[in-house]
Each structure stands twice: as C-alpha cells, then as structure tokens.
Amino acid sequence: IPVSERLPEDADDRFYLCVCENHEDDSVPFMCQYDEEYGFGFWRNIFDPGSLGSVDSEFNTLEELEYEKVIAWMQMPEPWRGE
C-alpha cells in the first residue's frame, strides 16, 4: 500500500513489511513497526542492568536510525498453519 494512499491503522506492536525509496525495484521488503505519532521505526526495550528487567521502552524512527523513507507497506501475512 503506498504511503501516499494511507498509513497503518493498527498502531500497536505489529510489524509491517516496508519498501524504502530508492529500493522499490531491487530489494526485499524489510520489517518495521509503526507508531501513529512518530511514523515508521522500531520500539526498543530499555533494560535495567541490575535487575535485568525491562524498565521502559522508546520508539526510534527510521530517520533517527538513518534509514531511507518508507514509500509502501503491507501487513505481515498470516503464519502458515499445516494440517
């Protein structure tokens, strides 16, 4: 789905297959997440070294990570279920 048409509506921890500009013809889509406030990127858990537990999380946009801009996306396909 081109980003110019619409963006994901399920802004949770779901992953989406994304295509970035300059790679639409020669690359495999990659997985990223989407946040309504920030756009495409990745959630990262912040761990406490003392307790080894997660204390917080933060969202890093693709721009912050120096990725190219997402131009198209699609929901991940349902997992294959054998008989």
Secondary structure, 3 states (H helix, E strand, C coil): CECCCCCCCCCCCCEEEEEECCCCCCCCCEEEEEECCCEEEEEEEEEECCCCEEEEEEEEECCCCCCCCEEEEEECCCCCCCC
